[in-house]
Amino acid sequence: MGLGHPYRAFTIIELVVSIGVILVLVGLMLPALGASRARARAMRTAIAVRSSAQAIDAYAADTDGVYPIADRSVQLSMLDWDSPIVSLGYIAAEAQIDPEGTLERGHHRFALSGALVHPGRWMEPGTVRPLELAETTPVRQSQVAFPSSKGMLVQWVESKQGEDRFWTWDPYDRPLAPVAFCDGSVSEHRCTDFVLAHEFFEYWVGQPVLATWSGSNGMDRLR
């Protein structure tokens, strides 16, 4: 009877070393996996913003170029811009606009520019009314003076570790969010990427994209 190969088991030290190597590799991979997930989420949101902007353009094309007005209130029209679009079938349901945001917040995270539902003459320094008094009025696509420089739609809020972060002019908290412009282009920006036409805010006006100075005649100019 011939001699077989002797059986050799892992020693405790070898096992501990192997586990240590695996843990190190996992530790090195986790940040990359987390970054990949975050990037994939950002891409999905950008696609959703682009799709929403296309639905707004389709709606406007069938309503003599007028952007959607959801309410007499400018604020509600900015947040609930989808109501007339969904009611007319351009989008099947609100949940399809922003599935992740709807799951997290019960509502989509995209805001229409107030400059597209409010007269530009009331968005000049010294003419601005408080938001609770600001009323909607039809604004047409043809009234947008600089389509490639005027933001139409932006992800105005995101949830991070259970807290809401808003797309606002805040030097200490600058979330990156997709912005759809009136020419159909979409790109990611922080609010502070833009140059203000006037270095101050008046009531609710002055915020890039959301409440551009001069309304539809204004520009959200990049630095």
C-alpha positions as CSV (number, residue, x, y, z in Angstrom):
1,M,0.0,0.0,0.0
2,G,1.6,3.3,-1.1
3,L,1.9,6.3,1.0
4,G,-0.6,9.1,0.2
5,H,0.1,12.8,0.5
6,P,0.1,13.9,4.1
7,Y,-3.0,16.0,5.0
8,R,-2.1,19.6,6.0
9,A,-4.7,21.8,7.7
10,F,-4.6,25.6,8.2
11,T,-3.0,26.6,11.4
12,I,-4.7,29.1,13.7
13,I,-2.1,31.8,12.7
14,E,-2.6,31.2,9.0
15,L,-6.4,31.4,9.4
16,V,-6.2,34.7,11.4
17,V,-3.8,36.1,8.7
18,S,-6.2,35.1,5.9
19,I,-9.2,36.7,7.6
20,G,-7.1,39.8,8.2
21,V,-6.2,40.1,4.5
22,I,-9.8,39.6,3.5
23,L,-10.9,42.3,5.9
24,V,-8.3,44.7,4.6
25,L,-9.5,44.1,1.0
26,V,-13.1,44.6,2.0
27,G,-12.1,47.8,3.7
28,L,-10.4,49.0,0.6
29,M,-13.3,48.1,-1.6
30,L,-16.2,49.6,0.5
31,P,-15.4,53.3,-0.3
32,A,-15.2,52.5,-4.0
33,L,-18.5,50.6,-3.8
34,G,-20.1,53.5,-1.9
35,A,-18.9,56.0,-4.4
36,S,-20.2,53.9,-7.3
37,R,-23.7,53.6,-5.6
38,A,-23.7,57.4,-5.0
39,R,-22.8,58.1,-8.6
40,A,-25.4,55.6,-9.9
41,R,-28.0,57.4,-7.8
42,A,-26.9,60.8,-9.1
43,M,-27.2,59.5,-12.7
44,R,-30.7,58.2,-12.1
45,T,-31.7,61.5,-10.6
46,A,-30.2,63.5,-13.6
47,I,-32.1,61.2,-16.0
48,A,-35.3,61.8,-14.0
49,V,-34.8,65.6,-14.1
50,R,-34.2,65.4,-17.9
51,S,-37.3,63.3,-18.4
52,S,-39.4,65.8,-16.3
53,A,-38.1,68.8,-18.3
54,Q,-39.0,67.0,-21.5
55,A,-42.5,66.5,-20.2
56,I,-42.8,70.2,-19.3
57,D,-41.6,71.1,-22.8
58,A,-44.2,68.7,-24.3
59,Y,-46.9,70.2,-22.2
60,A,-45.9,73.8,-23.2
61,A,-45.8,72.8,-26.9
62,D,-49.5,71.9,-26.6
63,T,-50.5,75.0,-24.5
64,D,-49.3,77.8,-26.7
65,G,-45.9,77.6,-25.1
66,V,-47.1,78.3,-21.6
67,Y,-45.3,76.6,-18.7
68,P,-47.5,74.6,-16.3
69,I,-49.3,76.5,-13.6
70,A,-50.5,74.3,-10.8
71,D,-51.9,77.0,-8.5
72,R,-52.5,80.7,-8.0
73,S,-49.7,80.6,-5.5
74,V,-46.2,80.9,-7.0
75,Q,-44.8,78.6,-4.3
76,L,-47.2,75.8,-4.9
77,S,-46.8,76.1,-8.7
78,M,-43.0,75.7,-8.2
79,L,-43.4,72.6,-6.1
80,D,-46.5,71.0,-7.7
81,W,-45.8,71.8,-11.3
82,D,-46.5,68.2,-12.2
83,S,-50.2,68.4,-11.3
84,P,-51.5,69.7,-14.7
85,I,-48.9,67.6,-16.5
86,V,-50.1,64.4,-14.8
87,S,-53.8,65.3,-15.2
88,L,-53.4,65.6,-18.9
89,G,-51.4,62.4,-19.2
90,Y,-48.0,63.7,-20.1
91,I,-46.7,61.7,-17.1
92,A,-48.7,58.7,-15.9
93,A,-48.3,59.4,-12.2
94,E,-46.3,61.6,-9.8
95,A,-44.4,58.5,-8.5
96,Q,-42.9,58.1,-11.9
97,I,-41.3,61.5,-11.9
98,D,-38.8,60.8,-9.1
99,P,-39.2,57.3,-7.6
100,E,-36.4,57.5,-5.1
101,G,-37.5,60.9,-3.8
102,T,-41.1,59.9,-3.7
103,L,-40.1,56.8,-1.7
104,E,-38.1,58.9,0.8
105,R,-40.4,62.0,1.1
106,G,-43.7,61.1,-0.3
107,H,-43.3,63.7,-3.0
108,H,-40.8,64.3,-5.8
109,R,-37.8,66.5,-5.2
110,F,-37.8,68.7,-8.3
111,A,-38.8,72.4,-8.3
112,L,-39.9,74.5,-11.3
113,S,-38.3,77.9,-11.5
114,G,-40.6,80.6,-10.1
115,A,-39.4,82.8,-13.0
116,L,-41.4,80.6,-15.3
117,V,-44.7,81.3,-13.5
118,H,-44.3,84.9,-12.4
119,P,-43.9,88.2,-14.3
120,G,-40.3,89.3,-14.7
121,R,-41.2,92.9,-13.9
122,W,-42.0,91.8,-10.3
123,M,-38.5,90.1,-10.0
124,E,-36.5,93.3,-10.2
125,P,-34.9,95.0,-7.2
126,G,-37.5,97.2,-5.4
127,T,-40.5,95.5,-7.1
128,V,-40.5,92.1,-5.4
129,R,-43.6,91.1,-3.4
130,P,-43.5,88.7,-0.5
131,L,-43.9,85.1,-1.6
132,E,-47.4,84.8,0.1
133,L,-48.5,87.7,-2.1
134,A,-46.8,86.6,-5.3
135,E,-49.3,85.2,-7.8
136,T,-48.8,83.2,-10.9
137,T,-49.2,84.4,-14.4
138,P,-48.6,82.6,-17.7
139,V,-45.0,82.7,-19.0
140,R,-44.3,81.4,-22.5
141,Q,-41.2,79.6,-23.7
142,S,-40.7,82.4,-26.2
143,Q,-40.4,84.9,-23.3
144,V,-37.2,83.2,-22.0
145,A,-34.5,85.5,-23.3
146,F,-31.5,83.2,-22.7
147,P,-32.7,79.5,-22.8
148,S,-29.2,78.0,-22.5
149,S,-28.5,80.2,-19.4
150,K,-31.9,80.0,-17.6
151,G,-32.6,77.1,-15.3
152,M,-36.0,75.5,-15.6
153,L,-36.0,72.7,-13.1
154,V,-33.7,71.7,-10.2
155,Q,-33.5,69.0,-7.5
156,W,-34.1,71.5,-4.6
157,V,-33.8,69.0,-1.7
158,E,-32.1,65.8,-0.8
159,S,-32.0,63.6,2.2
160,K,-28.7,62.7,3.8
161,Q,-28.4,60.6,6.9
162,G,-32.1,61.4,7.7
163,E,-31.7,65.1,7.3
164,D,-32.9,67.4,4.5
165,R,-30.3,69.4,2.6
166,F,-31.6,72.2,0.5
167,W,-30.2,73.6,-2.8
168,T,-29.6,77.1,-1.5
169,W,-27.0,79.8,-1.4
170,D,-25.2,78.6,1.7
171,P,-21.4,78.6,1.8
172,Y,-21.4,75.8,4.4
173,D,-23.7,73.3,2.8
174,R,-23.4,73.0,-0.9
175,P,-25.3,69.9,-2.3
176,L,-24.6,69.0,-5.9
177,A,-27.8,68.6,-7.9
178,P,-29.0,68.3,-11.5
179,V,-30.3,71.4,-13.2
180,A,-32.4,71.3,-16.4
181,F,-32.0,74.5,-18.5
182,C,-34.7,75.9,-20.8
183,D,-32.8,74.8,-23.9
184,G,-33.1,71.1,-22.9
185,S,-29.6,70.6,-21.5
186,V,-29.0,69.1,-18.0
187,S,-25.9,69.4,-15.9
188,E,-25.0,69.1,-12.2
189,H,-24.3,72.3,-10.2
190,R,-24.1,73.7,-6.7
191,C,-26.1,76.8,-6.2
192,T,-22.9,78.7,-5.5
193,D,-21.6,77.8,-9.0
194,F,-23.8,80.6,-10.3
195,V,-23.1,84.4,-10.3
196,L,-25.9,86.5,-8.9
197,A,-27.1,89.4,-11.0
198,H,-27.3,91.4,-7.8
199,E,-25.3,90.4,-4.7
200,F,-28.4,90.3,-2.4
201,F,-31.8,88.6,-2.1
202,E,-35.1,90.4,-1.8
203,Y,-37.9,88.3,-0.2
204,W,-37.8,85.1,-2.2
205,V,-36.1,86.5,-5.4
206,G,-32.4,86.3,-6.2
207,Q,-31.8,82.6,-5.8
208,P,-30.3,81.2,-9.0
209,V,-32.6,79.0,-11.1
210,L,-35.4,78.9,-8.5
211,A,-36.0,82.7,-8.5
212,T,-33.7,84.3,-11.0
213,W,-33.4,88.1,-11.0
214,S,-35.4,89.6,-13.9
215,G,-37.5,86.4,-14.2
216,S,-37.6,84.9,-17.7
217,N,-35.4,87.7,-19.0
218,G,-32.7,86.8,-16.5
219,M,-29.6,84.6,-16.7
220,D,-28.3,82.0,-14.3
221,R,-24.7,82.7,-15.3
222,L,-22.0,80.2,-14.4
223,R,-18.8,81.3,-12.8
